[in-house]
Amino acid sequence: MKRTNRELFFKSLKYFAYTVLLMFMAPTVIYQAFKNQTHPWYWPVLILGLLLAIAAIIMGFYSLKIIMKSFFGDE
């Protein structure tokens, strides 16, 4: 019987924590950008928010990949 790789499992939990942080930060930054559309920093803040949203999606898939590897191995 194969056992779970605990080191990889805790690493995936750490990445899930980063994912949750990004999932809350990205909409907040995008909201702040849309709230201040007349401000000269509108476009840089909006682009930053969109990059954070993309990073949240990528981190979510990466952390799922690591957790699957910790449960089922490298096969």
Summary of the structure (lengths in Angstrom):
residues: 75
radius of gyration: 16.9
end to end distance: 14.8
largest distance: 61.5
contacts: 196
relative contact order: 0.22
helix: 81%
strand: 0%
